[in-house]
Amino acid sequence: MPTRKSPTSAEKKTTTRKAPARKAATTSAAAPIAVDAAEAKRIPTYDEIAMLAVQFWNERGCPFGSPEVDWLRAEATLHA
């Protein structure tokens, strides 16, 4: 079986990498930044969801199993 030689310096391809292009700033400091309603909504924290889920669980009489029901209900309530 023939052995494979490594390419000589003349046979090697030289590659150059271009630096990624930077985006120019489109907003000026004097212009007000527009915030749509989706961004203006505050995202509830883990603790807020947990406290509401416990409250829902207590209202249901502290049943065994399916804690996901209370958690998902708390998330839906706080995201609405």
N, C-alpha and C positions, 0 to 999 in steps of 0.2 A: 504494500500500500504506500503510495507516495506521501511524503510529509508536506505539510503546508507551510509556506514561508510567510513571514510577516512582510507587509508592504514596505518598500523603501521610502525614504522621505519624499522622493519625487512622485511616488505613486499615492501617497497619502493625500486625502482631501483636506483642505483647510476650511473650517467652518467658522462663521462668525455669528454671534448671537446679537440680535438687536435688543436694546433695552425697551421695555414696554412703554408705550406712549402715555404721557400723563394727560389727564383731562383738564381742560382749562376751567376755571371757576366761572359758572354761568350767572351767579347772583352777586350783586354788589353789596357792600356793607350797609349802604343807605336804603336799599330796597327791602321792604318787609317780606318776610318769608311766609308763604301761604301754607297753611296747615289744613288738610282736609279732615272731615269728621272721623274717618277711620283712625287716623294718627292721633287725634285729640282724645280718643277714648283711653282711659287708664286701664292697664292690664292688672287684674287682681293678683295678689301674692298668694303663695302656697298657704301661708298661715290664715289668710282671710277665707280661702276656700275650705280649709280644714275646720275652722271655727263654725262656719255655716253648715258644713256637713254633720258635725256633731250635734248642732241644734236640730237639724232635720231628723237625725237618728233618735234623739231624745223625744221628739214629737211623735215618732212612730212607735214609741214604747220600748226602745232599746232591744230590737229583735236580734237573734243570732243570724250570722251569714249575710251575704250580699251588701257589703259596705260600699260597693261601687255605685249602687243606686243613689245613695245619699250624696256621694262625691260628685257624680255627674249632674245631679239636680242642683247642687251648690254652684258648680261651674257654670251651668246654663243660666242660673239666676243672676250671678255676678257679671257675666258677659253680656247680658241683655240690657 
